[in-house]
Amino acid sequence: MAFCKITLNTNNGTSRVCIYNEGCNFNCLGCAYKMKSRSGRPAKGGLEREKIVRILAELKPGRVHFIGGEPTLNPDLVRIARFAHEDLGAITKIGHTNGSGRIPEFIDEANFSIKAYDEQLHRMYTGISNRQVLSNFADAYKRGIKLEAGTVMIPGLVSVEEIGRIAEFVAGLDRSISLHITGYIPVPGSPWRSPTASEMEEAMHAAQRHLDRISGRLLDTHGFNELRFKDPSFNSTEVACTSL
């Protein structure tokens, strides 16, 4: 696993650096990132830790986000997070994690993608049990890490009822933790369809019975690919990248 790209976003006057990790240990059958073009994919060699630290020292961002792929798999994560947190005084965040790895020290915030609450369903969809995912989520909360959660509604797989169970689990720790529900975008070879607007609304209502902060997004394939051009939070400048 290697960090492969660095971007800078200055939206709303706050500088945020995103450090991308290549690789994931889940094999989600409906992963939307399979739709992205593989041209320009980072090489496996990745960016050297010293180079990343040097870039961070030059940019002095207010926030440093580690995203993926799965960032907790990266052996350089702790050292880079420590530099950002301790030396720069930046807020550090795991911007997206599947929850399989424990959130390390020097991380202030984390956004967990909880694929399913039912273990058998989770194993069928990702190839891996979710026991460690749920345990790591609870562990991060107990350690004072600011948490967000997300899940994907997949009609015929991750149902309204399943989303309700995910929300109930999160609320068991703290009902003020936010949950974002994304409507599934079909990928080639998968048997599932996108939810309708009414199904998304039903899922959000199911989650709202347990949690105070619920949001949702329903996109088609075109909207997913164009998201970075329309959402200011995705409007970033590439600072470094290792390309094939």
Backbone bond lengths (Angstrom), bond angles and torsions (degrees), N, CA, C in turn:
res aa  C-N    CA-C-N  psi(-1)  N-CA   C-N-CA  omega(-1)  CA-C   N-CA-C  phi
1 M - - - 1.446 - - 1.521 109.83 -
2 A 1.326 116.68 140.41 1.460 119.42 -176.66 1.522 110.36 -147.02
3 F 1.328 115.41 145.49 1.459 119.48 169.08 1.525 107.75 -74.04
4 C 1.321 115.88 133.22 1.456 119.53 -167.43 1.524 114.87 -125.47
5 K 1.314 118.22 -16.03 1.464 120.07 -177.31 1.517 109.70 -154.38
6 I 1.342 115.21 148.01 1.460 121.97 176.73 1.524 107.93 -130.31
7 T 1.336 116.57 131.77 1.455 121.01 176.16 1.529 109.78 -126.57
8 L 1.326 114.59 158.16 1.463 121.59 179.17 1.519 109.09 -123.83
9 N 1.331 115.54 131.90 1.463 122.45 177.44 1.525 108.18 -126.59
10 T 1.337 116.53 130.30 1.465 120.81 -179.87 1.518 110.93 -117.83
11 N 1.329 117.51 28.59 1.451 121.89 -179.91 1.526 111.41 -62.92
12 N 1.318 116.57 139.25 1.475 123.47 178.35 1.525 113.09 61.00
13 G 1.323 116.36 24.69 1.451 119.89 175.02 1.514 114.86 77.42
14 T 1.331 117.65 4.78 1.463 121.60 178.74 1.524 109.07 -110.53
15 S 1.319 116.49 124.22 1.463 119.38 -180.00 1.524 109.88 -82.61
16 R 1.317 115.02 129.96 1.464 121.07 -179.48 1.526 109.27 -132.69
17 V 1.296 115.40 125.91 1.458 120.80 174.55 1.521 108.38 -102.18
18 C 1.329 116.33 132.36 1.460 121.69 174.29 1.522 108.72 -109.91
19 I 1.322 115.76 129.21 1.460 122.34 178.60 1.522 107.50 -112.98
20 Y 1.322 116.11 117.87 1.465 122.29 -172.81 1.518 111.69 -94.44
21 N 1.325 115.72 135.03 1.456 121.38 175.44 1.519 110.16 -102.75
22 E 1.316 116.12 139.12 1.461 121.75 176.59 1.518 109.77 -94.10
23 G 1.333 116.57 126.15 1.451 120.13 174.19 1.516 113.51 110.41
24 C 1.322 115.68 148.15 1.460 122.40 179.66 1.521 108.56 -146.45
25 N 1.314 116.74 146.44 1.468 121.12 -179.35 1.520 112.89 -95.89
26 F 1.329 117.96 0.25 1.460 121.81 173.00 1.531 108.78 -96.55
27 N 1.316 115.98 153.06 1.462 121.43 175.54 1.521 108.42 -122.88
28 C 1.334 115.79 63.90 1.460 121.22 -176.44 1.525 110.38 -63.96
29 L 1.314 116.06 127.10 1.460 120.85 -174.45 1.521 112.70 -65.21
30 G 1.325 116.75 -26.68 1.460 119.36 -177.31 1.512 113.72 -115.87
31 C 1.326 117.96 32.54 1.460 121.26 -175.69 1.524 110.82 -62.90
32 A 1.330 116.33 121.63 1.461 121.25 -177.28 1.523 112.12 -68.87
33 Y 1.321 117.88 -23.55 1.462 119.87 -178.79 1.523 112.10 -69.59
34 K 1.340 117.04 -11.35 1.455 120.21 175.11 1.526 111.28 -66.38
35 M 1.347 116.96 -19.01 1.451 120.68 -178.44 1.516 112.63 -80.92
36 K 1.330 117.31 -16.37 1.451 119.86 -177.86 1.523 110.87 -73.54
37 S 1.317 114.39 147.32 1.459 119.84 178.90 1.524 109.74 -63.22
38 R 1.323 116.59 140.92 1.456 120.98 178.55 1.525 111.70 -87.13
39 S 1.364 118.34 -3.03 1.456 119.62 176.90 1.515 109.19 -65.71
40 G 1.312 115.13 137.16 1.454 118.50 -179.46 1.511 114.00 76.43
41 R 1.327 118.17 11.46 1.458 119.97 177.26 1.525 109.71 -63.50
42 P 1.303 117.70 143.32 1.456 120.09 -178.45 1.526 112.63 -64.14
43 A 1.310 114.58 147.87 1.458 119.31 175.47 1.517 109.98 -76.19
44 K 1.318 116.52 159.33 1.451 120.19 -175.25 1.525 112.90 -70.17
45 G 1.365 116.49 -18.96 1.450 118.84 179.99 1.510 113.18 -62.53
46 G 1.304 117.16 -37.70 1.455 121.82 175.83 1.515 113.98 73.76
47 L 1.323 114.76 -179.58 1.453 123.07 178.88 1.524 109.38 -90.66
48 E 1.305 116.37 136.72 1.455 119.92 179.36 1.521 110.53 -69.47
49 R 1.333 114.64 144.88 1.469 119.78 -178.10 1.526 111.50 -56.93
50 E 1.320 117.26 -40.43 1.461 120.59 -178.61 1.521 111.37 -62.68
51 K 1.323 116.50 -36.54 1.463 119.81 178.92 1.522 110.60 -67.89
52 I 1.321 117.16 -40.92 1.462 120.69 179.14 1.522 110.39 -62.84
53 V 1.323 116.28 -44.67 1.466 120.63 178.74 1.520 110.65 -61.56
54 R 1.317 116.61 -41.40 1.463 120.43 179.46 1.534 111.36 -63.14
55 I 1.315 116.70 -41.90 1.468 120.67 178.72 1.527 110.42 -64.34
56 L 1.321 116.62 -43.65 1.463 120.02 178.63 1.529 110.70 -61.54
57 A 1.326 116.83 -40.96 1.466 120.57 -179.96 1.529 111.10 -63.60
58 E 1.326 116.77 -35.09 1.459 120.65 179.27 1.531 112.17 -74.31
59 L 1.325 116.48 -40.17 1.467 120.73 -176.19 1.530 112.71 -81.05
60 K 1.325 117.20 -31.50 1.466 122.67 -178.00 1.534 111.70 47.75
61 P 1.330 117.56 58.29 1.471 120.71 -178.01 1.521 112.35 -72.37
62 G 1.331 115.10 155.48 1.455 119.52 175.34 1.516 112.60 -78.91
63 R 1.338 115.75 -23.56 1.460 121.11 179.23 1.522 109.10 -137.04
64 V 1.318 115.68 144.85 1.459 121.89 173.99 1.518 107.92 -128.57
65 H 1.331 115.93 118.92 1.463 121.57 -178.57 1.530 109.28 -110.94
66 F 1.310 115.76 135.67 1.459 122.45 175.43 1.528 107.63 -107.52
67 I 1.329 116.08 121.06 1.460 119.73 -176.94 1.517 109.49 -132.15
68 G 1.339 116.50 -176.23 1.457 115.81 -171.39 1.497 115.30 -150.03
69 G 1.338 108.58 -153.06 1.456 134.69 1.67 1.540 115.06 45.30
70 E 1.309 113.56 -165.95 1.460 120.44 179.80 1.529 109.62 -113.77
71 P 1.344 118.08 102.33 1.463 120.89 -173.14 1.525 115.23 -66.07
72 T 1.345 118.14 -26.98 1.467 118.56 -177.24 1.530 112.33 -69.68
73 L 1.319 117.94 -10.52 1.461 121.32 177.46 1.525 112.02 -80.28
74 N 1.330 117.05 -15.02 1.455 120.40 -171.23 1.527 111.82 -80.22
75 P 1.323 118.49 125.65 1.466 120.56 -177.73 1.527 114.08 -68.08
76 D 1.337 117.53 -16.78 1.461 121.09 179.60 1.528 113.21 -91.32
77 L 1.322 117.30 -3.20 1.462 120.66 -173.76 1.525 112.26 -57.82
78 V 1.311 117.75 -49.83 1.468 120.20 -174.09 1.524 111.41 -62.71
79 R 1.319 117.53 -44.45 1.466 120.30 -177.21 1.528 111.50 -65.51
80 I 1.321 116.29 -40.87 1.463 119.14 179.94 1.526 109.99 -70.68
81 A 1.327 116.61 -41.28 1.467 120.07 178.23 1.524 110.40 -62.51
82 R 1.310 116.40 -39.52 1.468 119.62 179.24 1.530 110.52 -62.71
83 F 1.328 117.29 -44.27 1.462 120.23 178.91 1.528 110.59 -61.36
84 A 1.342 116.53 -46.22 1.461 120.33 -179.02 1.522 111.52 -63.59
85 H 1.326 116.02 -41.78 1.463 121.51 -176.27 1.525 112.34 -75.71
86 E 1.329 116.30 -48.35 1.465 121.23 -172.85 1.531 112.50 -85.31
87 D 1.321 117.71 -46.59 1.457 121.04 -174.47 1.529 112.89 -83.42
88 L 1.326 117.24 -38.04 1.459 120.52 -177.76 1.521 113.31 -96.81
89 G 1.346 117.04 -17.54 1.461 120.07 -176.63 1.515 113.08 69.68
90 A 1.335 116.79 23.52 1.468 121.61 -179.66 1.520 110.61 -81.35
91 I 1.324 115.77 153.26 1.463 121.27 170.31 1.527 107.01 -78.79
92 T 1.311 116.88 126.38 1.463 121.09 -178.41 1.528 109.96 -106.66
93 K 1.319 115.19 140.99 1.465 119.83 -176.37 1.517 110.88 -144.66
94 I 1.325 115.52 136.89 1.456 120.45 165.54 1.526 104.91 -83.36
95 G 1.322 116.19 102.00 1.463 120.40 -172.56 1.507 113.77 -69.85
96 H 1.308 116.02 -20.08 1.462 120.12 177.04 1.519 108.31 -162.74
97 T 1.322 117.09 123.99 1.461 121.16 175.50 1.513 110.02 -140.22
98 N 1.328 116.35 145.34 1.467 119.49 174.98 1.521 111.64 -81.48
99 G 1.342 115.92 -3.97 1.456 119.92 174.62 1.512 115.47 85.78
100 S 1.312 117.63 0.84 1.471 119.82 -176.70 1.525 112.44 -71.84
101 G 1.326 116.87 -25.59 1.454 120.87 -180.00 1.524 111.47 -109.42
102 R 1.334 116.52 145.54 1.466 120.55 177.34 1.521 109.62 -64.80
103 I 1.312 116.26 137.15 1.456 120.08 176.96 1.524 108.30 -66.84
104 P 1.337 117.89 123.52 1.468 119.45 -173.22 1.522 112.97 -78.44
105 E 1.322 115.03 176.30 1.456 120.84 175.22 1.525 110.02 -64.78
106 F 1.338 115.12 160.18 1.463 123.90 177.56 1.528 113.02 71.10
107 I 1.327 116.54 17.28 1.461 121.56 173.71 1.522 108.30 -110.68
108 D 1.336 116.74 126.78 1.462 121.68 -177.60 1.520 113.14 -89.75
109 E 1.334 117.07 -34.43 1.460 121.51 -173.16 1.531 109.59 -138.82
110 A 1.332 115.71 156.90 1.460 119.50 177.75 1.519 110.15 -153.51
111 N 1.319 115.23 141.44 1.458 122.43 176.71 1.529 107.91 -113.89
112 F 1.337 115.35 111.21 1.466 121.64 -179.00 1.525 110.59 -92.96
113 S 1.320 115.80 132.48 1.460 121.15 169.93 1.523 107.90 -95.49
114 I 1.324 116.19 108.58 1.471 121.15 -178.94 1.523 107.67 -98.08
115 K 1.313 116.73 105.37 1.463 120.69 -173.66 1.527 112.49 -68.26
116 A 1.342 116.00 -39.61 1.471 121.19 -179.47 1.520 108.37 -162.24
117 Y 1.333 115.73 154.76 1.465 120.52 174.54 1.526 110.44 -89.57
118 D 1.315 116.86 -36.61 1.467 121.05 179.09 1.527 109.35 -70.11
119 E 1.329 116.59 125.40 1.464 120.04 -174.89 1.523 112.55 -64.37
120 Q 1.317 117.49 -42.28 1.463 120.03 -178.85 1.527 110.80 -63.46
121 L 1.328 116.11 -42.09 1.460 120.43 178.12 1.529 110.92 -63.50
122 H 1.324 115.75 -43.51 1.460 120.39 179.93 1.532 110.90 -61.86
123 R 1.323 116.13 -43.47 1.461 120.34 -179.64 1.525 110.89 -65.44
124 M 1.317 116.94 -40.09 1.457 120.11 179.45 1.522 111.50 -63.91
125 Y 1.331 116.39 -39.30 1.463 120.65 -175.01 1.527 112.90 -80.55
126 T 1.339 117.13 -38.35 1.466 120.59 -173.43 1.523 113.80 -107.42
127 G 1.339 116.71 -18.48 1.453 121.22 -174.62 1.515 113.60 88.59
128 I 1.342 117.59 0.19 1.469 122.30 -174.30 1.523 109.62 -137.18
129 S 1.325 116.34 146.28 1.458 121.47 175.05 1.527 110.50 -65.26
130 N 1.329 115.76 154.39 1.472 119.54 177.60 1.525 112.76 -100.38
131 R 1.316 118.54 6.60 1.468 119.68 -177.39 1.532 111.42 -59.14
132 Q 1.341 115.87 -43.66 1.456 119.24 179.74 1.527 111.36 -70.14
133 V 1.323 116.28 -32.66 1.471 120.51 177.66 1.522 110.32 -59.68
134 L 1.322 116.33 -52.48 1.462 120.48 -177.96 1.524 110.80 -65.89
135 S 1.327 116.79 -37.31 1.457 120.61 178.23 1.526 111.53 -65.45
136 N 1.333 116.55 -42.30 1.466 120.24 179.79 1.522 111.74 -67.46
137 F 1.317 116.81 -33.56 1.462 120.69 176.99 1.533 109.90 -63.96
138 A 1.323 116.36 -47.83 1.461 120.93 179.08 1.522 111.01 -64.67
139 D 1.333 116.65 -39.16 1.456 121.15 179.13 1.528 111.15 -62.41
140 A 1.326 116.65 -43.86 1.466 120.67 179.63 1.525 110.77 -62.96
141 Y 1.328 116.37 -39.91 1.461 119.61 178.95 1.532 110.76 -63.32
142 K 1.314 116.48 -45.09 1.460 120.56 -178.89 1.525 112.19 -64.16
143 R 1.315 117.18 -27.21 1.458 121.74 179.34 1.525 112.97 -85.29
144 G 1.321 116.89 0.32 1.465 120.46 175.64 1.510 114.94 86.86
145 I 1.316 117.76 13.03 1.459 121.11 177.12 1.533 108.74 -76.44
146 K 1.314 116.65 131.67 1.464 121.03 178.95 1.526 109.27 -70.31
147 L 1.327 116.71 122.88 1.458 120.75 -171.86 1.521 113.11 -113.26
148 E 1.320 113.87 147.71 1.455 124.31 165.96 1.519 106.65 -129.97
149 A 1.324 116.16 155.64 1.462 120.21 177.46 1.519 109.12 -130.51
150 G 1.310 114.53 153.87 1.455 120.72 176.41 1.509 109.80 -144.10
151 T 1.318 116.36 156.75 1.449 120.83 175.63 1.518 108.18 -152.65
152 V 1.313 116.17 167.20 1.467 121.75 -179.43 1.520 108.52 -118.43
153 M 1.327 116.18 125.83 1.464 119.91 176.02 1.524 108.89 -84.03
154 I 1.341 115.91 122.97 1.458 121.95 -179.26 1.530 107.88 -125.67
155 P 1.316 118.99 101.20 1.468 120.05 -179.80 1.528 111.56 -53.50
156 G 1.320 115.08 131.80 1.459 120.07 -177.75 1.510 113.35 88.18
157 L 1.332 117.18 -4.65 1.461 120.07 179.02 1.529 109.64 -136.48
158 V 1.308 117.88 -74.77 1.463 122.08 175.35 1.523 107.47 -94.51
159 S 1.304 115.08 95.40 1.461 122.77 -170.34 1.522 112.01 -84.41
160 V 1.310 115.16 176.55 1.463 121.44 173.93 1.529 109.80 -57.73
161 E 1.315 116.60 -43.11 1.461 120.44 -179.49 1.530 111.41 -63.88
162 E 1.329 115.97 -39.33 1.462 119.65 179.98 1.534 110.58 -66.65
163 I 1.313 117.02 -38.77 1.461 120.41 176.94 1.528 109.94 -64.97
164 G 1.302 116.32 -36.49 1.463 119.69 174.79 1.516 111.83 -61.77
165 R 1.339 117.03 -38.08 1.469 120.39 178.48 1.526 111.36 -69.07
166 I 1.331 116.14 -37.67 1.463 119.25 176.18 1.523 110.08 -62.37
167 A 1.331 116.36 -45.91 1.464 120.78 179.38 1.520 111.22 -62.32
168 E 1.333 116.81 -38.65 1.464 120.22 179.41 1.529 110.69 -65.25
169 F 1.332 116.97 -39.52 1.463 120.44 176.88 1.532 110.92 -61.88
170 V 1.322 116.37 -47.78 1.471 120.37 -179.65 1.526 110.08 -61.05
171 A 1.325 116.35 -43.60 1.468 121.18 -178.98 1.518 111.77 -64.97
172 G 1.331 116.65 -25.36 1.457 119.67 177.07 1.516 112.45 -62.17
173 L 1.326 116.35 -22.11 1.463 121.59 174.20 1.528 110.59 -92.84
174 D 1.338 116.07 -48.68 1.465 120.26 -177.30 1.523 108.02 -169.28
175 R 1.323 117.84 117.33 1.454 120.00 -176.62 1.530 112.90 -73.93
176 S 1.331 117.30 -4.18 1.464 119.48 176.81 1.535 112.43 -88.89
177 I 1.338 117.80 -6.33 1.469 120.31 175.37 1.527 108.53 -66.39
178 S 1.320 116.64 133.06 1.464 120.21 -177.62 1.533 111.00 -79.08
179 L 1.329 115.61 148.18 1.462 122.51 175.67 1.522 108.34 -128.87
180 H 1.322 116.13 124.95 1.462 121.48 176.26 1.524 109.52 -106.97
181 I 1.322 116.81 127.24 1.457 122.71 -179.29 1.526 108.73 -106.60
182 T 1.309 116.59 121.66 1.458 122.12 178.44 1.515 109.64 -105.75
183 G 1.313 116.30 134.19 1.456 120.23 175.44 1.524 110.23 -74.84
184 Y 1.313 115.58 134.36 1.459 120.88 -177.43 1.529 111.71 -61.85
185 I 1.339 115.30 138.82 1.465 122.14 174.62 1.523 107.21 -109.61
186 P 1.333 118.93 116.62 1.474 120.42 -176.41 1.523 112.31 -58.86
187 V 1.314 115.68 139.55 1.464 122.03 175.38 1.523 107.97 -115.98
188 P 1.330 117.37 153.80 1.469 120.14 -179.10 1.527 111.82 -55.27
189 G 1.327 114.48 132.04 1.455 120.49 177.48 1.508 115.28 91.54
190 S 1.344 117.63 -8.52 1.471 119.11 179.16 1.523 109.39 -94.56
191 P 1.341 118.05 147.84 1.468 121.15 -174.84 1.523 114.09 -88.13
192 W 1.338 118.34 -0.91 1.453 120.34 -171.14 1.526 112.23 -99.52
193 R 1.324 114.94 157.94 1.458 121.81 -179.49 1.517 110.05 -111.75
194 S 1.324 115.22 169.61 1.456 119.97 174.18 1.528 109.93 -72.71
195 P 1.323 117.69 150.43 1.466 119.13 173.70 1.522 110.27 -73.12
196 T 1.301 115.52 155.86 1.457 120.34 172.73 1.525 108.91 -81.20
197 A 1.325 115.21 168.37 1.466 119.44 178.20 1.524 110.97 -61.31
198 S 1.325 116.84 -38.21 1.458 119.84 -179.82 1.519 111.60 -69.32
199 E 1.346 117.62 -35.31 1.467 120.58 176.40 1.525 111.03 -66.83
200 M 1.328 116.21 -38.59 1.459 119.73 176.43 1.527 110.78 -63.78
201 E 1.309 116.07 -41.92 1.465 119.83 178.74 1.528 110.72 -62.95
202 E 1.327 116.25 -39.78 1.463 120.18 178.86 1.531 110.62 -64.44
203 A 1.334 115.86 -40.10 1.467 119.74 179.10 1.519 111.02 -64.87
204 M 1.319 116.98 -39.84 1.456 120.58 179.57 1.525 110.96 -66.99
205 H 1.318 116.56 -37.33 1.467 119.95 176.91 1.529 110.39 -65.05
206 A 1.336 116.75 -39.20 1.465 120.55 178.93 1.527 110.33 -62.40
207 A 1.336 116.67 -40.40 1.460 120.34 179.62 1.521 111.75 -71.81
208 Q 1.319 116.36 -34.66 1.470 120.71 -178.24 1.522 112.91 -66.81
209 R 1.312 116.97 -16.71 1.465 119.51 175.64 1.524 111.53 -69.12
210 H 1.337 115.95 -17.15 1.463 120.07 -176.81 1.529 113.33 -117.68
211 L 1.328 117.03 -32.65 1.460 121.18 -172.34 1.531 111.40 -120.59
212 D 1.326 114.93 151.35 1.464 120.61 -177.31 1.520 113.23 -86.99
213 R 1.320 116.96 -23.98 1.467 120.27 -173.63 1.523 109.95 -123.57
214 I 1.336 115.39 101.73 1.453 122.91 -178.04 1.525 109.10 -123.53
215 S 1.320 116.50 136.82 1.460 121.53 173.09 1.520 108.48 -137.25
216 G 1.324 116.74 166.18 1.461 119.94 -178.59 1.511 111.53 -153.59
217 R 1.329 115.26 159.78 1.460 120.53 177.70 1.520 108.25 -149.34
218 L 1.328 115.28 131.73 1.462 121.76 179.05 1.522 107.67 -124.20
219 L 1.328 116.22 113.67 1.455 122.10 -177.67 1.523 110.52 -126.35
220 D 1.347 116.02 154.01 1.456 119.73 168.38 1.530 107.95 -94.73
221 T 1.315 116.81 -177.88 1.464 120.55 -176.55 1.519 111.65 -59.49
222 H 1.338 116.70 -44.36 1.461 120.33 -179.85 1.525 110.72 -62.69
223 G 1.313 115.91 -43.90 1.458 119.67 -179.94 1.506 112.64 -63.41
224 F 1.334 116.07 -36.38 1.462 120.28 177.64 1.524 111.10 -63.71
225 N 1.328 116.86 -45.35 1.463 120.45 -178.47 1.520 112.61 -70.47
226 E 1.341 116.95 -26.45 1.460 120.87 -177.78 1.524 112.89 -94.19
227 L 1.325 116.54 -0.41 1.460 120.33 -173.55 1.517 112.50 -56.32
228 R 1.317 116.67 -40.82 1.456 119.31 -175.99 1.520 113.24 -67.62
229 F 1.351 116.57 -19.63 1.461 119.27 178.15 1.527 112.09 -86.01
230 K 1.330 117.33 -19.80 1.459 121.08 -174.38 1.520 113.62 -104.84
231 D 1.318 117.00 -30.23 1.456 121.45 -177.72 1.527 109.00 -95.86
232 P 1.353 118.29 118.02 1.473 120.48 -177.94 1.518 113.31 -56.77
233 S 1.331 117.98 -28.57 1.454 119.87 -179.30 1.526 111.78 -67.70
234 F 1.348 117.15 -17.68 1.458 121.56 177.76 1.528 111.75 -97.46
235 N 1.330 116.65 -3.40 1.463 121.40 -175.51 1.520 109.71 -81.69
236 S 1.304 116.89 88.43 1.462 121.66 -173.29 1.520 111.22 -125.50
237 T 1.322 114.25 163.63 1.465 122.12 177.86 1.521 109.20 -110.08
238 E 1.316 117.02 131.43 1.448 120.37 178.27 1.525 109.88 -72.91
239 V 1.321 115.47 128.50 1.459 121.75 -179.08 1.526 111.03 -101.49
240 A 1.307 116.29 -39.86 1.471 120.58 179.49 1.516 108.83 -153.30
241 C 1.325 116.64 148.87 1.461 120.68 179.64 1.518 109.11 -159.62
242 T 1.312 116.23 141.23 1.461 122.19 173.15 1.514 107.00 -104.54
243 S 1.326 118.27 112.83 1.463 122.72 -174.16 1.505 111.13 -110.65
244 L 1.334 113.31 156.82 1.467 120.08 176.80 1.515 109.43 -70.17
